[in-house]
C-alpha cells in the first residue's frame, strides 16, 4: 500500500504480485518451490495477495481524490483572488 500511495497503482500492483511470489517461493513450505501443500496455506496466500491488490486500488483512489481536492482548492483560491477588490492606493 505504501508503494501505491507513493508511486501509483501500477507500481503498487507490481509490489503486491512480487511480494506474493516471494512469499510463495521463500516463505511457504515447501521452501524453494511454488508448491502449496495445504488448503489453509493456499487460502492464506490468496488472501494475502488479494488484500494487497485491494489496498493498492484503495490507495490509488485516495491519491486521485487528494489530487482532485488540491486542484479544487487551487481553483477556489484563484477565484477568490480574482474577485477581491483591487487595493485602493493611489500615487501622489
Backbone torsions as a table, in degrees:
resi	resn	phi	psi	omega
1	UNK	NA	-36.3	178.7
2	UNK	-62.8	-39.8	178.2
3	UNK	-64.6	-41.9	179.4
4	UNK	-65.1	-37.8	178.2
5	UNK	-67.1	-40.0	-176.0
6	UNK	-83.2	-37.7	-171.2
7	UNK	-116.3	-18.4	179.3
8	UNK	118.0	-179.7	-174.1
9	UNK	-66.8	-46.4	-178.1
10	UNK	-57.2	-54.2	177.0
11	UNK	-62.6	-32.9	177.5
12	UNK	-64.7	-42.6	177.4
13	UNK	-66.0	-40.6	178.1
14	UNK	-62.3	-42.4	178.7
15	UNK	-64.9	-38.3	179.6
16	UNK	-66.2	-46.5	179.6
17	UNK	-64.5	-41.8	178.7
18	UNK	-62.1	-43.9	179.1
19	UNK	-64.1	-38.2	177.0
20	UNK	-64.2	-41.9	178.5
21	UNK	-67.4	-41.4	178.4
22	UNK	-63.5	-43.7	178.6
23	UNK	-63.2	-41.3	179.9
24	UNK	-67.1	-29.4	-176.6
25	UNK	-92.2	-46.4	-171.4
26	UNK	-104.2	-13.6	-175.6
27	UNK	-110.7	-46.4	-177.3
28	UNK	-78.5	144.7	180.0
29	UNK	-82.0	146.0	-2.2
30	UNK	-75.0	130.3	-176.8
31	UNK	-68.1	136.2	178.2
32	UNK	93.7	3.6	177.1
33	UNK	-140.8	153.0	174.1
34	UNK	-89.9	62.5	178.7
35	UNK	-131.7	117.9	179.0
36	UNK	-106.0	118.4	-173.2
37	UNK	-88.7	-27.8	-173.7
38	UNK	-103.0	136.6	175.4
39	UNK	-62.3	-34.2	178.2
40	UNK	-66.3	-40.5	176.8
41	UNK	-64.8	-41.0	178.3
42	UNK	-62.4	-42.7	178.8
43	UNK	-63.7	-43.8	179.6
44	UNK	-62.2	-40.5	178.9
45	UNK	-65.7	-43.1	177.7
46	UNK	-63.4	-40.5	178.4
47	UNK	-63.3	-43.3	178.5
48	UNK	-58.2	-49.8	-178.9
49	UNK	-68.8	-41.9	179.7
50	UNK	-61.8	-43.1	177.9
51	UNK	-66.7	-35.8	176.1
52	UNK	-63.5	-42.3	177.3
53	UNK	-64.8	-44.0	179.0
54	UNK	-60.7	-45.6	-179.8
55	UNK	-66.4	-32.6	176.6
56	UNK	-65.4	-41.6	178.8
57	UNK	-66.7	-43.6	178.9
58	UNK	-62.9	-41.6	178.8
59	UNK	-63.3	-38.5	178.3
60	UNK	-67.1	-41.5	176.4
61	UNK	-61.8	-39.8	176.7
62	UNK	-61.9	-45.6	179.0
63	UNK	-60.0	-43.3	-179.5
64	UNK	-65.1	-43.0	179.5
65	UNK	-66.7	-37.4	176.1
66	UNK	-63.9	-39.0	178.2
67	UNK	-65.1	-43.2	178.0
68	UNK	-64.3	-40.4	179.4
69	UNK	-64.7	-40.1	178.5
70	UNK	-65.8	-40.8	178.2
71	UNK	-64.9	-40.0	178.5
72	UNK	-64.5	-43.0	178.6
73	UNK	-62.0	-40.2	176.9
74	UNK	-63.7	-41.3	179.6
75	UNK	-64.8	-41.6	178.1
76	UNK	-63.8	-42.8	179.0
77	UNK	-64.9	-38.6	178.5
78	UNK	-66.0	-43.9	178.2
79	UNK	-63.3	-40.6	179.7
80	UNK	-64.5	-38.1	179.7
81	UNK	-71.3	-30.4	178.3
82	UNK	-75.2	-33.8	-176.0
83	UNK	-85.8	-15.4	179.9
84	UNK	-71.7	142.7	-178.7
85	UNK	-68.7	149.8	178.5
86	UNK	-67.1	145.0	178.7
87	UNK	-62.9	137.0	-177.3
88	UNK	-92.1	83.7	178.3
89	UNK	-132.7	110.6	-179.4
90	UNK	-94.9	157.7	176.4
91	UNK	-96.5	143.3	-179.5
92	UNK	-95.2	NA	NA
